[in-house]
Amino acid sequence: MRLSILIAAAAATVLACAAIGTSAYAHEFKLGSVEIDHPWSRATPPGAKVGGGYLKITNKGTEPDRFIGGASPAVAKLEIHESTTTDGVARMRQVKDGLVIEPGATVDLAPGGTHLMLVGLTGPLKKGEKFKATLVFERAGSVDVEFAVDAMGVAAPVHSEHGAAE
């Protein structure tokens, strides 16, 4: 009997440690039925006034939600932007009405496509650092997240085992 209790306790400890390690690595945030996966940004050179923010948003609910935007002490404005290329000409424009996230859908805000425009940086974004932001959804409300800053020019985030940029 005691052996089975010890085995169960050991198994519970291992599972708890694994869960903590996974969530730190995954760098995820949740608000009701909305899940935000690995918010990240690229480092910026000194004096830069703009940067980009990237993340994945999944709606696990049964109703659509709309990602409206957000705010951060690291910037004057945090806007949703869309990049398109037509006839070889790249254009970027603000998405004024936000992004609808349908039930069961994932929206990927990534370099070269829809992304967050970080306007009026209060200072350079430095590789390995993090900055806080609040993201706002029409139905779910507001959620505080943390963006990991990766190297300049990377196409996708590079994470360490602790969820931070390498």
Contacts in CASP RR format, 6 or more apart in sequence:
PFRMAT RR
TARGET T0000
AUTHOR 0000-0000-0000
METHOD contacts of the structure
MODEL  1
MRLSILIAAAAATVLACAAIGTSAYAHEFKLGSVEIDHPWSRATPPGAKV
GGGYLKITNKGTEPDRFIGGASPAVAKLEIHESTTTDGVARMRQVKDGLV
IEPGATVDLAPGGTHLMLVGLTGPLKKGEKFKATLVFERAGSVDVEFAVD
AMGVAAPVHSEHGAAE
24 162 0 8 1.000
24 163 0 8 1.000
25 159 0 8 1.000
25 161 0 8 1.000
25 162 0 8 1.000
25 163 0 8 1.000
26 37 0 8 1.000
26 38 0 8 1.000
26 163 0 8 1.000
27 37 0 8 1.000
27 38 0 8 1.000
27 39 0 8 1.000
27 40 0 8 1.000
27 146 0 8 1.000
27 148 0 8 1.000
27 159 0 8 1.000
27 163 0 8 1.000
28 35 0 8 1.000
28 36 0 8 1.000
28 37 0 8 1.000
28 38 0 8 1.000
29 35 0 8 1.000
29 36 0 8 1.000
29 39 0 8 1.000
29 143 0 8 1.000
29 144 0 8 1.000
29 145 0 8 1.000
30 36 0 8 1.000
30 143 0 8 1.000
31 137 0 8 1.000
31 140 0 8 1.000
31 141 0 8 1.000
31 142 0 8 1.000
31 143 0 8 1.000
32 140 0 8 1.000
33 59 0 8 1.000
33 60 0 8 1.000
33 61 0 8 1.000
33 62 0 8 1.000
33 63 0 8 1.000
33 65 0 8 1.000
33 140 0 8 1.000
34 57 0 8 1.000
34 58 0 8 1.000
34 59 0 8 1.000
34 60 0 8 1.000
34 65 0 8 1.000
34 101 0 8 1.000
34 137 0 8 1.000
34 140 0 8 1.000
34 143 0 8 1.000
35 57 0 8 1.000
35 58 0 8 1.000
35 60 0 8 1.000
36 55 0 8 1.000
36 56 0 8 1.000
36 57 0 8 1.000
36 135 0 8 1.000
36 143 0 8 1.000
36 145 0 8 1.000
37 55 0 8 1.000
37 56 0 8 1.000
37 57 0 8 1.000
37 58 0 8 1.000
38 55 0 8 1.000
38 56 0 8 1.000
38 148 0 8 1.000
38 157 0 8 1.000
38 159 0 8 1.000
38 163 0 8 1.000
39 53 0 8 1.000
39 54 0 8 1.000
39 55 0 8 1.000
39 133 0 8 1.000
39 145 0 8 1.000
39 146 0 8 1.000
39 147 0 8 1.000
39 148 0 8 1.000
40 53 0 8 1.000
40 54 0 8 1.000
40 55 0 8 1.000
40 147 0 8 1.000
40 148 0 8 1.000
40 149 0 8 1.000
40 150 0 8 1.000
40 157 0 8 1.000
40 165 0 8 1.000
41 51 0 8 1.000
41 52 0 8 1.000
41 53 0 8 1.000
41 54 0 8 1.000
41 118 0 8 1.000
41 125 0 8 1.000
41 131 0 8 1.000
41 147 0 8 1.000
41 148 0 8 1.000
41 149 0 8 1.000
41 150 0 8 1.000
42 51 0 8 1.000
42 52 0 8 1.000
42 111 0 8 1.000
42 125 0 8 1.000
42 149 0 8 1.000
42 150 0 8 1.000
42 151 0 8 1.000
42 152 0 8 1.000
42 153 0 8 1.000
42 154 0 8 1.000
43 124 0 8 1.000
43 125 0 8 1.000
43 126 0 8 1.000
43 127 0 8 1.000
43 128 0 8 1.000
43 149 0 8 1.000
43 150 0 8 1.000
43 151 0 8 1.000
43 152 0 8 1.000
44 50 0 8 1.000
44 51 0 8 1.000
44 121 0 8 1.000
44 123 0 8 1.000
44 124 0 8 1.000
44 125 0 8 1.000
44 152 0 8 1.000
45 124 0 8 1.000
45 152 0 8 1.000
46 124 0 8 1.000
47 121 0 8 1.000
47 123 0 8 1.000
47 124 0 8 1.000
48 121 0 8 1.000
48 124 0 8 1.000
49 119 0 8 1.000
49 120 0 8 1.000
49 121 0 8 1.000
50 117 0 8 1.000
50 118 0 8 1.000
50 119 0 8 1.000
50 120 0 8 1.000
50 121 0 8 1.000
51 117 0 8 1.000
51 118 0 8 1.000
51 121 0 8 1.000
51 125 0 8 1.000
52 115 0 8 1.000
52 116 0 8 1.000
52 117 0 8 1.000
52 118 0 8 1.000
53 109 0 8 1.000
53 115 0 8 1.000
53 116 0 8 1.000
53 117 0 8 1.000
53 118 0 8 1.000
53 147 0 8 1.000
54 109 0 8 1.000
54 110 0 8 1.000
54 111 0 8 1.000
54 115 0 8 1.000
54 116 0 8 1.000
54 157 0 8 1.000
55 109 0 8 1.000
55 116 0 8 1.000
55 145 0 8 1.000
55 147 0 8 1.000
56 106 0 8 1.000
56 107 0 8 1.000
56 108 0 8 1.000
56 109 0 8 1.000
57 67 0 8 1.000
57 99 0 8 1.000
57 101 0 8 1.000
57 106 0 8 1.000
57 107 0 8 1.000
57 109 0 8 1.000
58 101 0 8 1.000
58 104 0 8 1.000
58 105 0 8 1.000
58 106 0 8 1.000
58 107 0 8 1.000
59 65 0 8 1.000
59 101 0 8 1.000
59 102 0 8 1.000
59 103 0 8 1.000
59 104 0 8 1.000
59 105 0 8 1.000
59 106 0 8 1.000
60 104 0 8 1.000
61 103 0 8 1.000
61 104 0 8 1.000
62 103 0 8 1.000
63 103 0 8 1.000
63 139 0 8 1.000
64 100 0 8 1.000
64 101 0 8 1.000
64 102 0 8 1.000
64 103 0 8 1.000
64 139 0 8 1.000
65 100 0 8 1.000
65 101 0 8 1.000
65 137 0 8 1.000
65 138 0 8 1.000
65 139 0 8 1.000
65 140 0 8 1.000
66 97 0 8 1.000
66 98 0 8 1.000
66 99 0 8 1.000
66 100 0 8 1.000
66 101 0 8 1.000
66 137 0 8 1.000
66 138 0 8 1.000
66 139 0 8 1.000
67 80 0 8 1.000
67 98 0 8 1.000
67 99 0 8 1.000
67 101 0 8 1.000
67 107 0 8 1.000
67 135 0 8 1.000
67 136 0 8 1.000
67 137 0 8 1.000
67 138 0 8 1.000
68 98 0 8 1.000
68 136 0 8 1.000
68 137 0 8 1.000
68 138 0 8 1.000
69 78 0 8 1.000
69 79 0 8 1.000
69 80 0 8 1.000
69 98 0 8 1.000
69 116 0 8 1.000
69 135 0 8 1.000
69 136 0 8 1.000
70 78 0 8 1.000
70 133 0 8 1.000
70 134 0 8 1.000
70 135 0 8 1.000
70 136 0 8 1.000
70 142 0 8 1.000
71 78 0 8 1.000
71 133 0 8 1.000
71 134 0 8 1.000
71 136 0 8 1.000
72 78 0 8 1.000
72 118 0 8 1.000
72 131 0 8 1.000
72 132 0 8 1.000
72 133 0 8 1.000
72 134 0 8 1.000
72 147 0 8 1.000
73 122 0 8 1.000
73 131 0 8 1.000
73 132 0 8 1.000
74 118 0 8 1.000
74 121 0 8 1.000
74 122 0 8 1.000
74 123 0 8 1.000
74 125 0 8 1.000
74 131 0 8 1.000
74 132 0 8 1.000
74 133 0 8 1.000
75 118 0 8 1.000
75 119 0 8 1.000
75 120 0 8 1.000
75 121 0 8 1.000
75 122 0 8 1.000
76 119 0 8 1.000
76 120 0 8 1.000
76 122 0 8 1.000
77 117 0 8 1.000
77 119 0 8 1.000
77 120 0 8 1.000
78 116 0 8 1.000
78 117 0 8 1.000
78 118 0 8 1.000
78 119 0 8 1.000
78 133 0 8 1.000
79 94 0 8 1.000
79 95 0 8 1.000
79 116 0 8 1.000
79 117 0 8 1.000
79 119 0 8 1.000
80 94 0 8 1.000
80 95 0 8 1.000
80 98 0 8 1.000
80 99 0 8 1.000
80 109 0 8 1.000
80 114 0 8 1.000
80 115 0 8 1.000
80 116 0 8 1.000
80 117 0 8 1.000
81 92 0 8 1.000
81 93 0 8 1.000
81 94 0 8 1.000
81 95 0 8 1.000
81 114 0 8 1.000
81 115 0 8 1.000
81 116 0 8 1.000
81 117 0 8 1.000
82 92 0 8 1.000
82 93 0 8 1.000
82 94 0 8 1.000
82 95 0 8 1.000
82 113 0 8 1.000
82 114 0 8 1.000
83 90 0 8 1.000
83 91 0 8 1.000
83 92 0 8 1.000
83 112 0 8 1.000
83 113 0 8 1.000
83 114 0 8 1.000
83 115 0 8 1.000
84 90 0 8 1.000
84 91 0 8 1.000
84 92 0 8 1.000
84 93 0 8 1.000
84 113 0 8 1.000
85 91 0 8 1.000
92 117 0 8 1.000
94 117 0 8 1.000
95 114 0 8 1.000
99 107 0 8 1.000
99 114 0 8 1.000
101 107 0 8 1.000
107 114 0 8 1.000
108 114 0 8 1.000
109 115 0 8 1.000
109 116 0 8 1.000
110 156 0 8 1.000
111 155 0 8 1.000
111 156 0 8 1.000
118 125 0 8 1.000
125 131 0 8 1.000
125 149 0 8 1.000
126 149 0 8 1.000
127 149 0 8 1.000
127 150 0 8 1.000
127 151 0 8 1.000
127 152 0 8 1.000
127 165 0 8 1.000
128 148 0 8 1.000
128 149 0 8 1.000
128 150 0 8 1.000
128 164 0 8 1.000
128 165 0 8 1.000
128 166 0 8 1.000
129 149 0 8 1.000
130 146 0 8 1.000
130 147 0 8 1.000
130 148 0 8 1.000
130 149 0 8 1.000
130 164 0 8 1.000
131 146 0 8 1.000
131 147 0 8 1.000
131 149 0 8 1.000
132 144 0 8 1.000
132 145 0 8 1.000
132 146 0 8 1.000
132 147 0 8 1.000
133 144 0 8 1.000
133 145 0 8 1.000
133 146 0 8 1.000
133 147 0 8 1.000
134 142 0 8 1.000
134 143 0 8 1.000
134 144 0 8 1.000
134 145 0 8 1.000
135 142 0 8 1.000
135 143 0 8 1.000
135 145 0 8 1.000
136 142 0 8 1.000
137 143 0 8 1.000
148 157 0 8 1.000
148 159 0 8 1.000
148 163 0 8 1.000
148 164 0 8 1.000
148 165 0 8 1.000
149 165 0 8 1.000
150 157 0 8 1.000
150 158 0 8 1.000
150 165 0 8 1.000
150 166 0 8 1.000
151 158 0 8 1.000
151 165 0 8 1.000
157 165 0 8 1.000
158 165 0 8 1.000
158 166 0 8 1.000
159 165 0 8 1.000
159 166 0 8 1.000
160 166 0 8 1.000
END
